[in-house]
Amino acid sequence: MDEWADTDFDHIGDRGGSPAAHQSGCVDINTASRDQLQEIVHIDQDRAREIERLRERSPFTDVSSLRTRVQGIGPQRVEEIIEQDKACVP
C-alpha cells in the first residue's frame, strides 16, 4: 500500500500566483530550459527532457503535479523539490 496515497499535496509548493513565484532563482517548470530544469533537485537530463515533452501537451498547474506526471517523481521526491524552493509555476 502506498503510504502517501491519502496525502493532499495540493496546498504545498504551488507558488503559482503568489509574489514569491517571481523571486530570483525561481525555475518555472513550464518555460525553463533543460539546463535550468536540472538546477532542481531530482531533475536529471532525462527528467528534464520528459518535463519539456509533457509541458508541450499540457502546462503544469503546480509543482506538486510533477508527482503524477513525471516518471520517478513520487511523493518523497516532490516534497524535497518543494522544500528546495527552486521550482515554481508562476
C-alpha positions as CSV (number, residue, x, y, z in Angstrom):
1,M,0.0,0.0,0.0
2,D,1.2,3.5,-0.9
3,E,1.9,5.3,2.4
4,W,1.4,8.6,0.7
5,A,-1.9,7.7,-1.1
6,D,-4.0,9.8,1.2
7,T,-1.7,12.8,1.4
8,D,-3.0,16.0,0.0
9,F,-0.2,17.9,-1.8
10,D,-2.4,20.4,-3.4
11,H,-1.8,23.1,-0.8
12,I,2.0,23.0,-0.8
13,G,4.7,24.2,-3.2
14,D,2.4,25.8,-5.7
15,R,4.0,29.2,-5.6
16,G,1.7,30.0,-8.5
17,G,0.0,33.4,-8.4
18,S,2.0,34.5,-5.3
19,P,4.6,37.2,-5.3
20,A,7.2,34.6,-4.3
21,A,6.7,33.0,-7.7
22,H,8.6,35.8,-9.3
23,Q,11.6,35.9,-6.9
24,S,15.0,35.5,-8.5
25,G,16.2,31.9,-8.7
26,C,12.7,30.5,-9.4
27,V,12.8,27.9,-12.1
28,D,9.5,28.0,-13.9
29,I,8.9,24.4,-14.9
30,N,6.7,25.4,-17.8
31,T,9.3,27.7,-19.5
32,A,12.8,26.8,-18.2
33,S,15.5,25.4,-20.4
34,R,16.7,21.8,-19.9
35,D,19.8,23.2,-18.1
36,Q,17.6,25.3,-15.8
37,L,15.4,22.4,-15.0
38,Q,18.4,20.4,-13.9
39,E,19.0,23.0,-11.2
40,I,16.0,21.4,-9.4
41,V,16.8,18.6,-7.1
42,H,16.0,15.1,-8.5
43,I,15.7,16.5,-12.1
44,D,18.4,15.0,-14.3
45,Q,18.7,15.3,-18.1
46,D,16.2,12.5,-18.7
47,R,13.6,14.0,-16.4
48,A,14.2,17.5,-17.8
49,R,13.6,16.1,-21.3
50,E,10.4,14.5,-20.1
51,I,9.2,17.7,-18.5
52,E,9.8,19.5,-21.7
53,R,7.8,16.9,-23.6
54,L,4.9,16.9,-21.1
55,R,4.5,20.6,-20.9
56,E,4.2,20.9,-24.7
57,R,1.0,18.9,-24.4
58,S,-0.3,20.5,-21.3
59,P,1.4,23.0,-19.0
60,F,2.0,22.1,-15.3
61,T,-0.5,23.7,-13.0
62,D,1.7,23.5,-9.9
63,V,4.9,22.0,-8.7
64,S,3.2,19.1,-6.9
65,S,1.9,17.9,-10.3
66,L,5.4,16.6,-11.0
67,R,4.4,13.7,-8.7
68,T,1.7,12.5,-11.0
69,R,3.2,13.4,-14.4
70,V,6.9,12.6,-14.3
71,Q,8.1,9.0,-14.0
72,G,10.2,8.5,-10.9
73,I,9.0,11.6,-9.1
74,G,7.0,10.3,-6.2
75,P,5.7,11.9,-3.0
76,Q,9.0,12.0,-1.2
77,R,10.9,13.5,-4.2
78,V,8.2,16.1,-4.9
79,E,8.4,17.0,-1.2
80,E,12.1,17.5,-1.5
81,I,11.7,19.6,-4.7
82,I,9.2,21.8,-2.8
83,E,11.5,22.1,0.2
84,Q,14.3,23.2,-2.1
85,D,12.1,26.2,-3.0
86,K,13.6,26.5,-6.5
87,A,10.9,25.1,-8.8
88,C,7.8,27.2,-9.5
89,V,4.7,27.7,-11.7
90,P,4.0,31.4,-11.7
